Every structure is written in C-alpha cells, then in structure tokens.
Amino acid sequence: MGRLFGTSGIRGMVNVDLKPELALDLGLSLATHVENSGLIVLGKDPRTSSDMLEGSLVSGLLSGGCDVKKIGVAPTPAVSFAVPHLCAKAGIMITASHNPPEYNGIKLFGNDGMAFTPDQEEKIEEIYFSGRTRAAPWDRIGEAGDANILPEYIKKIASSVSLSRGYKVVVDCACGAGALATPFIMRELGCKVIALNSQLDGFFPGRAPEPTPENLQELGKIVKSLGADVGLAHDGDADRIAAVDEKGRVVGWDKLLALMAAHAVERNKGKAVTTVDASMIVDELVTSAGGKVVRTRVGDVAVAQAVKANQAVFGGEPSGAWIFPEVHLCPDGPLAGAKIIEMIDEAAKPLSNLADGIPEYPIVRAKVRCPNARKATVMKKVAARVKRAFYGVGEVLTIDGVRLTLEDGAWVLIRPSGTEPYIRITSEAKSVERANALVKDAKKLIGR
Ligand code: MG
C-alpha cells in the first residue's frame, strides 16, 4: 500500500507532490472514515498555497457528507483547541510548519485535539489508496461555514498563565500564523509587546520560518537594543518556540527544554516526557526538581502519546515543540512562550541567569555508511550486542534506535537515518574525551 503521511502529517512541494487532487481525495477519505459524518474543523497557515488546498479539502469533506467550520489562518495549536471546543469529529491543519514557502502540508487531529497517531493515519491511507471512498447523496452533502476561534483560544492560553508583573517582550512570528495569537496573548498578560514579522505573508520575507539560531540574529539584536526581558520566536505554524535572553543570545533548545520540564515538574509534580535525542541536562534538572523523565521516540505525536499514557505533566522535544497537558495534547508555541515568561517571573531572575546556571555538555555526532536494505539487520545486531560492547554496564532503550545510558548520565544513541544510507551516532558526556570514546566504541560495534 502507498503512503501519504510522514513523521508529521503530509508534506510536499506544492503542485508537484502536493496537488489539489490529493487534498480533494484526502478530504473525501477523512469524511468516509468519520462515521455518521459530523463536523470537521479546518485551519491553515498563510502560505500562498493554503487557500488552494483549503478549497479542495472543503470540497472533499462536503462531498463525503461532513460539515466544515473554516477557522482561517490560525496557529496549529488553535486548530487542536478548536476541535473539542466545537465538538468536532476531527481537525485539519494546512501547514508545512518550518519548511520553505514552496512547501505545504496537511496534518490531521482526532476529536480530543491530539494529532492523528500512525494507526489512525494508516486507516485514512487504506481508504485513500483502495478508493473505497463514500460520496453522500445530494440531500446529505455537508455545509461549510466560518468560525472565529482565535479570541477564545487567546483567552484560554492567557488564562493558563499568571504573572506578578508585566515584562517587555519581543515576539518574532516569521510572518506565520503565530502573529494572530502570541502578541495578543502577551498583551493580555500585561506585557509590553514589540511584534516583529507579525504581518501574515506566505513568502516569509522577514526570516526563514525555522527558528534556528542563525535565523534569530536580528531578534537578538532588537531584544538587546530595546532592553527587553525576552525574545520569543515561532516557526511558520507556531507549534514551536525558541527564546532569546535579555542579552540578545539565543538560548540553546536543550537548555530551554530542561528549564521548562523542571518548571512544569516543580509546579505540578510528576513525570516529564522527552525524546531519545534530548540532552542529559533534562534528566539532571527534572530529577532535582523531584520528577522523573520518560524517554520516547522522536516526533511530537510520539511525545503526545507518551504524555497521555504516563499522565505526565509536560512533554517536549529539543526542537522547541512542547506539550502542556493541562491545556491540551498539542505542541503549543504561544502557550510555551507564555510559560517561559511565567518561569522567568517565578524565578525572579533574568533568563540569562537561568540558562547560564545549567552546565553545557559536549555532544558528538558521527555517521557510518549503511545501505538502506541492511539497516534493519544491523540495528537488530546492534541492539543485541550493545551491552557487551560497552562492558556490560548501563541501561538500554530500544524504542527508537538503540540508546545506551551509562551510570554517570553519559549516553550514546545509534539510529538509522530515515532518508539517507547512514546509521547516525550521537553521544553526550561530561567531557568531550568521553563523548568521543563512546562514539568510537559505537562505530566499532556498527562496523562488526
Ligand atoms: Mg510547526
């Protein structure tokens, strides 16, 4: 059977891989999947192709007998929020997240507002590829209408955080969907907001939509020159967050993740979920805050599933996609931004102090060539022999590649590349010598 969905929904180059016909058939497939029809919420980011895909999806959904509420341009987490809020059966977000403007994508959400799991996606693929779609008779075709969910979403997020005073915040939305939420939420929280790249523009003229340190240099300069307390940045659909401290420096994603996981554990007592590739500083901070770390596969859906299964109080990836389950099970950039300010407020310290108080351990990366066809066999043998190769000590985790954690917290992750003929090795330790030695041993193991 063919595949539509990748690690984060459907993604592709517009009018090349991702054509209106695909969106039309997907809409009809989803409508076929949703029993007894029902309401579907549909949102989009401001890409030049989003209206085109919206038109096709609406058409497919209506023809399958579903009603559609279009919420227009909105952050991905606002679509997630809208699904249970409007008692919808499912949600659809049209976005390619941080990808360049010539891409777009489609992400589906279940009736609880959580992104579709791989199992749910497979059911849609079955219908789509088998052509077993079901069009409604003329008198049961659905109805489409608009819904303005943003004021309620903004109210919900702002009411989830409380601050003892206002802060000066620079927000850089990359001209993406976050511009319609984050500046307003910060204002609602009593902050003084300076909004950069906050006009919607599908060409992303201000900066590339991925909030990497290179793309946030301008934000850093502005934060420093305006004497702001913090700079916040999103990707194109605002499910992710990055932060700049008051000195204008981008805070490393691992540090920010560790700080936030510990903050959530301190407030709500419980477990924090993160992925196998996140730094050991997450364990150090969460443990000293009295919590426990649960590791899961890479990807925001895996994190959401693990948060749900473990009843965790927080889930986050080092890419800045964070879940606060007291609000919902969707990575939420505007909420994450508000939580960063709440953390600064509670600590009564500038963000630079918080970040500089965390050790920075060296991470070493390497790769070993391995043909795609042999990856599975090699990984199986690596899993079986890893313990012996590392002198029989440590804890082995095989949920996503093979991760070995040693007693001092140092770890090595061996994971096949999803797209290239390589097996990748990542290692983190308190000294670069030790990290290098772990990578060397892992290379030897893969070589055998
Ligand atoms: Mg995104």
Boltz pocket constraint, residues with backbone or C-beta under 6 A from the ligand:
constraints:
  - pocket:
      binder: B
      contacts: [[A, 96], [A, 97], [A, 98], [A, 235], [A, 236], [A, 237], [A, 238], [A, 239], [A, 240]]
      max_distance: 6.0
